[in-house]
């Protein structure tokens, strides 16, 4: 067992999570390939056996193709089968409108599709998702309301695992996603109250995909019409602003359909658009 190397608090959290899932006959994990859902999937497989767990991957225009491929690779390393579910949040006017509750409508669509298409077909007795204890305390996570509505479990948060603990456990499990930067859905790159469209999502995906091929791992391309606002870690700003990398960055971002490239001196900002508004709207 890899958990003996963990600090006592992490071992207790893992033991609590394994015990909480032990009575579940067959579990579906809403899976993205990120570190949170990867740890949940791996621990569920240990608690129940891989044959009693499936990874459910929602596929739509808001999921980058690179992320889809990576998710399959992580699930394969854990030994759990992946079931893909086509989601259609883009058909919902509330989602396209892109208010601060956009994530609620996205998660509601995902959990509705899982309930309608996966639960009976695969004999699931429960569905869980990878909300951690830090996420549970954040005001910019309206998707958690959808989880509550659909009775979706949140074992990481219930076990008290914050993001740092999840990372430590992922490394102990030697998961390929252990040090993977957070990769929120592509719609998070579009400012609230500006419509989410397939064209904008495709622009962001194309720019970010090519930037990763240039060696940038942790980044966001925020969509401001003709302007792409690029966020990278603060320690990487100087390199991005210096030739020859600067010239390559400008080239690939313009090739994605933007006219201008702005480099944000604040660095990568989680919840950059939502956190500024949730206090006003109370979401």
C-alpha positions as a printed NumPy array, in Angstrom:
array([[  0.   ,   0.   ,   0.   ],
       [  1.376,   3.434,  -0.929],
       [ -0.35 ,   5.328,   1.874],
       [  2.173,   4.574,   4.622],
       [  4.326,   7.395,   3.241],
       [  1.518,   9.916,   3.78 ],
       [  1.165,  12.137,   6.821],
       [ -1.231,  10.862,   9.474],
       [ -4.041,  13.257,   8.548],
       [ -3.972,  12.159,   4.919],
       [ -3.981,   8.494,   5.93 ],
       [ -7.033,   9.097,   8.106],
       [ -8.813,  10.911,   5.267],
       [ -8.07 ,   8.068,   2.84 ],
       [ -9.266,   5.474,   5.334],
       [-12.471,   7.437,   5.903],
       [-13.147,   7.737,   2.187],
       [-12.507,   4.03 ,   1.551],
       [-14.848,   3.108,   4.389],
       [-17.55 ,   5.488,   3.157],
       [-17.53 ,   3.945,  -0.321],
       [-17.185,   0.309,   0.789],
       [-20.936,  -0.392,   0.825],
       [-21.536,   1.023,  -2.673],
       [-22.331,  -1.803,  -5.093],
       [-21.438,   0.049,  -8.291],
       [-20.167,   3.622,  -8.558],
       [-19.99 ,   6.077, -11.421],
       [-17.385,   8.839, -11.084],
       [-17.935,  12.037, -13.045],
       [-14.453,  12.165, -14.481],
       [-12.396,  14.878, -16.172],
       [ -8.868,  13.491, -15.89 ],
       [ -7.889,  16.277, -13.488],
       [ -6.18 ,  15.47 , -10.221],
       [ -9.343,  15.613,  -8.074],
       [-11.458,  13.214, -10.124],
       [ -8.392,  11.027, -10.758],
       [ -7.762,  10.574,  -7.033],
       [-11.448,   9.875,  -6.45 ],
       [-11.477,   7.307,  -9.259],
       [ -8.32 ,   5.589,  -8.004],
       [ -9.547,   5.416,  -4.402],
       [-12.968,   4.177,  -5.519],
       [-11.256,   1.43 ,  -7.51 ],
       [ -9.321,   0.444,  -4.378],
       [-12.438,   0.469,  -2.213],
       [-14.686,  -1.454,  -4.592],
       [-12.442,  -3.056,  -7.2  ],
       [-12.062,  -1.594, -10.721],
       [-14.861,  -3.78 , -12.082],
       [-17.41 ,  -2.022,  -9.841],
       [-16.396,   1.505, -10.87 ],
       [-16.765,   3.396, -14.148],
       [-15.424,   6.793, -15.151],
       [-18.061,   8.962, -16.819],
       [-16.576,  11.585, -19.115],
       [-18.818,  14.392, -20.354],
       [-17.913,  15.336, -23.929],
       [-18.929,  18.614, -25.547],
       [-17.468,  21.674, -27.256],
       [-16.268,  22.923, -23.855],
       [-13.913,  19.942, -23.418],
       [-10.579,  20.347, -25.189],
       [ -9.558,  17.389, -27.338],
       [ -6.213,  17.148, -25.513],
       [ -8.037,  16.892, -22.183],
       [-10.269,  14.119, -23.541],
       [ -7.268,  12.064, -24.622],
       [ -5.488,  12.664, -21.32 ],
       [ -8.543,  11.587, -19.324],
       [ -8.672,   8.25 , -21.117],
       [ -4.97 ,   7.718, -20.413],
       [ -5.393,   8.388, -16.684],
       [ -8.387,   6.056, -16.406],
       [ -6.437,   3.347, -18.248],
       [ -3.558,   3.7  , -15.787],
       [ -6.023,   3.156, -12.931],
       [ -7.629,   0.217, -14.729],
       [-11.158,   1.61 , -14.881],
       [-13.347,   1.724, -17.989],
       [-14.495,   5.078, -19.387],
       [-18.034,   5.751, -20.553],
       [-18.397,   8.908, -22.629],
       [-21.597,  10.922, -22.402],
       [-22.386,  13.601, -24.953],
       [-23.616,  16.685, -23.113],
       [-25.528,  19.525, -24.715],
       [-25.152,  22.446, -22.352],
       [-24.674,  24.652, -25.424],
       [-28.343,  24.076, -26.246],
       [-29.351,  25.727, -22.987],
       [-29.997,  29.452, -23.25 ],
       [-29.016,  29.888, -19.587],
       [-25.607,  28.368, -20.257],
       [-24.979,  30.391, -23.419],
       [-25.996,  33.57 , -21.59 ],
       [-22.952,  32.99 , -19.375],
       [-24.135,  34.492, -16.112],
       [-22.222,  33.698, -12.923],
       [-24.268,  30.502, -12.554],
       [-23.087,  29.066, -15.88 ],
       [-21.343,  26.173, -14.099],
       [-24.637,  25.177, -12.492],
       [-26.271,  24.688, -15.877],
       [-23.25 ,  22.763, -17.168],
       [-23.167,  20.402, -14.171],
       [-26.949,  20.054, -14.218],
       [-26.716,  18.945, -17.847],
       [-23.939,  16.465, -17.055],
       [-25.683,  14.911, -14.05 ],
       [-28.99 ,  14.774, -15.924],
       [-27.357,  12.892, -18.814],
       [-25.658,  10.508, -16.385],
       [-28.988,   9.822, -14.669],
       [-30.794,   9.247, -17.963],
       [-28.163,   7.337, -19.923],
       [-25.656,   5.719, -17.592],
       [-27.162,   4.84 , -14.211],
       [-29.561,   2.15 , -15.436],
       [-27.443,   0.982, -18.386],
       [-24.47 ,   0.292, -16.105],
       [-26.317,  -0.646, -12.931],
       [-24.936,   2.24 , -10.881],
       [-26.09 ,   2.574,  -7.296],
       [-24.372,   5.944,  -6.777],
       [-22.632,   8.731,  -8.666],
       [-19.799,  10.846,  -7.24 ],
       [-17.698,  13.789,  -8.364],
       [-14.374,  15.274,  -7.37 ],
       [-15.229,  18.331,  -5.311],
       [-12.483,  18.783,  -2.699],
       [-12.752,  20.538,   0.653],
       [-11.29 ,  23.797,  -0.718],
       [-13.844,  23.862,  -3.546],
       [-16.655,  23.282,  -1.064],
       [-15.723,  26.543,   0.695],
       [-15.449,  28.669,  -2.444],
       [-18.311,  30.983,  -3.432],
       [-17.644,  30.615,  -7.172],
       [-18.67 ,  26.963,  -7.519],
       [-22.408,  26.971,  -8.379],
       [-21.953,  23.536,  -9.925],
       [-22.046,  22.085,  -6.414],
       [-25.723,  23.093,  -6.234],
       [-26.417,  20.819,  -9.196],
       [-24.624,  17.965,  -7.439],
       [-26.865,  18.41 ,  -4.413],
       [-29.988,  18.462,  -6.596],
       [-28.988,  15.184,  -8.258],
       [-27.828,  13.497,  -5.015],
       [-24.287,  13.196,  -6.362],
       [-21.725,  12.224,  -3.729],
       [-18.609,  14.329,  -2.947],
       [-16.343,  11.883,  -1.097],
       [-13.171,  14.012,  -1.196],
       [-14.846,  16.992,   0.47 ],
       [-16.661,  14.768,   2.96 ],
       [-13.316,  13.221,   3.933],
       [-11.854,  16.703,   4.484],
       [ -9.332,  16.442,   1.634],
       [ -8.236,  19.87 ,   0.466],
       [ -6.342,  20.465,  -2.778],
       [ -2.926,  20.032,  -1.188],
       [ -3.961,  16.696,   0.337],
       [ -5.373,  15.533,  -2.989],
       [ -2.033,  16.323,  -4.652],
       [ -0.104,  14.428,  -1.991],
       [ -2.351,  11.393,  -2.328],
       [ -2.103,  11.53 ,  -6.124],
       [  1.687,  11.407,  -5.865],
       [  1.513,   8.505,  -3.418],
       [ -0.676,   6.679,  -5.944],
       [  1.749,   7.634,  -8.729],
       [ -1.085,   8.991, -10.855],
       [ -0.094,  10.598, -14.174],
       [ -2.254,  13.613, -13.274],
       [ -0.605,  14.17 ,  -9.867],
       [  1.099,  17.403, -10.915],
       [ -1.256,  18.321, -13.758],
       [ -2.204,  22.018, -13.646],
       [ -5.878,  22.793, -13.153],
       [ -7.719,  22.806, -16.472],
       [-11.204,  24.288, -16.095],
       [-13.583,  23.937, -19.034],
       [-13.033,  26.172, -22.046],
       [-16.134,  28.25 , -21.277],
       [-14.386,  29.625, -18.187],
       [-12.181,  31.672, -20.528],
       [-15.121,  33.82 , -21.697],
       [-16.111,  36.791, -19.49 ],
       [-19.509,  36.547, -17.85 ],
       [-22.404,  38.135, -19.746],
       [-20.652,  37.542, -23.085],
       [-22.259,  34.662, -24.945],
       [-20.603,  31.264, -24.995],
       [-20.423,  30.057, -28.593],
       [-18.758,  27.063, -30.267],
       [-16.631,  29.472, -32.294],
       [-15.183,  31.171, -29.211],
       [-14.535,  27.824, -27.521],
       [-12.745,  26.575, -30.639],
       [-10.551,  29.702, -30.72 ],
       [ -9.518,  29.248, -27.106],
       [ -8.866,  25.538, -27.572],
       [ -6.73 ,  26.103, -30.676],
       [ -4.637,  28.796, -28.991],
       [ -4.105,  26.869, -25.751],
       [ -3.293,  23.625, -27.543],
       [ -0.555,  25.259, -29.607],
       [  0.814,  27.137, -26.607],
       [  1.207,  23.848, -24.754],
       [  3.121,  22.492, -27.714],
       [  5.479,  25.425, -27.184],
       [  6.138,  24.134, -23.679],
       [  3.679,  26.242, -21.638],
       [  1.858,  23.919, -19.227],
       [ -0.145,  26.099, -16.838],
       [ -1.971,  28.783, -18.801],
       [ -5.297,  30.379, -19.696],
       [ -6.27 ,  32.198, -22.883],
       [ -9.066,  34.561, -21.896],
       [-11.343,  35.551, -24.774],
       [-11.924,  39.304, -25.085],
       [-13.147,  39.568, -28.66 ],
       [-10.166,  40.376, -30.869],
       [ -7.89 ,  40.274, -27.821],
       [ -6.516,  37.1  , -26.252],
       [ -5.438,  37.781, -22.659],
       [ -2.792,  35.227, -21.817],
       [ -2.27 ,  34.129, -18.214],
       [  0.827,  32.141, -17.261],
       [  2.496,  31.672, -13.853],
       [  4.201,  34.873, -12.689],
       [  7.617,  33.232, -12.85 ],
       [  7.062,  32.463, -16.537],
       [  5.99 ,  35.938, -17.665],
       [  9.489,  37.163, -18.532],
       [ 10.165,  34.169, -20.797],
       [  6.874,  34.595, -22.644],
       [  7.614,  38.29 , -23.166],
       [ 11.091,  37.623, -24.556],
       [ 12.038,  36.463, -28.071],
       [ 12.079,  33.894, -29.514],
       [  9.212,  32.506, -27.382],
       [  7.302,  35.789, -27.588],
       [  7.239,  35.646, -31.383],
       [  6.004,  32.055, -31.368],
       [  3.298,  32.876, -28.822],
       [  2.041,  35.759, -30.949],
       [  2.087,  33.592, -34.056],
       [  0.051,  30.687, -32.672],
       [ -2.482,  32.882, -30.877],
       [ -3.104,  34.955, -34.001],
       [ -3.427,  31.757, -36.008],
       [ -6.31 ,  30.818, -33.684],
       [ -8.221,  33.885, -34.868],
       [ -7.246,  36.632, -32.431],
       [ -5.819,  39.962, -33.634],
       [ -4.005,  40.946, -30.434],
       [ -2.192,  39.128, -27.631],
       [ -2.08 ,  40.66 , -24.13 ],
       [  0.066,  39.162, -21.373],
       [ -1.549,  39.508, -17.931],
       [  1.016,  40.572, -15.327],
       [ -1.138,  39.098, -12.562],
       [ -0.347,  35.562, -13.726],
       [ -2.768,  32.621, -13.679],
       [ -5.959,  33.516, -11.811],
       [ -8.421,  30.789, -10.821],
       [-11.999,  32.048, -10.997],
       [-10.827,  35.31 , -12.543],
       [-14.232,  36.236, -13.956],
       [-16.573,  34.741, -11.369],
       [-15.015,  35.78 ,  -8.068],
       [-15.393,  39.464,  -8.936],
       [-19.163,  39.017,  -9.32 ],
       [-20.361,  36.432,  -6.83 ],
       [-20.429,  38.901,  -3.964],
       [-22.672,  41.159,  -5.993],
       [-25.065,  38.44 ,  -7.148],
       [-24.85 ,  36.235,  -4.075],
       [-24.297,  33.02 ,  -6.048]])
